Amino acid sequence: MKITPAILQHELIGLKARVVQSSNPSCLGICGTVIDETQKTFKILHKEEEKVIVKQASVLHFTLVDGSLVEIDGKVLVGRPEDRAKKVTRRLW
């Protein structure tokens, strides 16, 4: 899949996510469905438990609706979800 800045504006609640890098070792490997998103965190339903993941400290793999796998650094996702959807992002690559 071609990665574009539009992916950063995508709605992430309801997608499958996996934490692949984190400064917090206890967060590594957490995977499940994103059930909530705040300015600085994600809530992921992992094995019937809600886990809170800090965006700033994590790199996540998201599985999009079409089955594509996308890796996104949490640093670019920091901010309110409704503001991120409106923001125009310049292409960095």
WOFEN-V403173 format. One record per residue. N is the residue number from 1. PHI is phi in whole degrees, -180 to 180 (none if undefined). PSI is psi in radians with two decimals (none if undefined). OMEGA is omega as a letter, one per 30 degrees, with the letter a starting at -180 (999 if undefined). Layout:
BEGIN
((N/PHI/PSI/OMEGA) (N/PHI/PSI/OMEGA))
END
This chain:
BEGIN
((1/none/2.42/l) (2/-81/2.15/a) (3/-87/2.22/a) (4/-127/2.84/l) (5/-61/-0.36/l) (6/-63/-0.43/l) (7/-64/-0.56/l) (8/-69/-0.37/l) (9/-93/-0.04/a) (10/-69/2.58/l) (11/-73/2.16/a) (12/-99/-0.32/l) (13/-67/2.26/a) (14/100/-0.21/l) (15/-85/2.72/l) (16/-78/2.40/a) (17/-137/2.62/l) (18/-138/2.32/l) (19/-85/2.06/a) (20/-105/-0.38/l) (21/-144/2.48/l) (22/-161/2.56/l) (23/-75/-0.25/l) (24/-100/1.88/a) (25/-61/-0.42/a) (26/-74/-0.24/l) (27/-89/-0.30/a) (28/-60/2.33/l) (29/86/-0.08/l) (30/-65/2.26/l) (31/-142/2.65/a) (32/160/-2.81/a) (33/-96/2.35/l) (34/-72/2.10/a) (35/-108/-0.29/l) (36/-159/2.68/l) (37/-140/2.30/l) (38/-117/-3.00/a) (39/-60/-0.68/a) (40/-120/-0.05/a) (41/-139/2.84/l) (42/-118/2.54/l) (43/-108/2.15/a) (44/-118/2.30/l) (45/-83/1.86/a) (46/-121/1.95/l) (47/52/0.92/l) (48/65/0.26/l) (49/-123/2.54/l) (50/-86/2.16/l) (51/-114/2.40/l) (52/-102/2.17/a) (53/-114/2.26/l) (54/-81/2.19/a) (55/-63/-0.83/a) (56/-57/-0.54/a) (57/-102/0.17/a) (58/-132/2.71/l) (59/-120/2.27/a) (60/-124/2.60/l) (61/-103/2.18/l) (62/-111/2.39/l) (63/-100/1.99/a) (64/-76/2.99/a) (65/-59/-0.61/a) (66/-82/0.06/l) (67/94/-0.05/l) (68/-73/2.52/l) (69/-104/2.23/a) (70/-128/2.32/l) (71/-100/2.20/a) (72/-130/2.28/l) (73/-75/2.27/a) (74/-61/-0.38/a) (75/-62/-0.58/a) (76/-81/-0.20/l) (77/-97/-0.10/a) (78/-64/2.24/a) (79/137/2.89/a) (80/-67/2.37/a) (81/-57/-0.67/a) (82/-69/-0.53/l) (83/-77/-0.64/l) (84/-64/-0.61/a) (85/-68/-0.50/a) (86/-87/-0.42/a) (87/-70/2.38/l) (88/-90/2.16/a) (89/-106/2.28/l) (90/-77/2.54/l) (91/-69/2.21/a) (92/-100/-0.09/a) (93/-132/none/999))
END
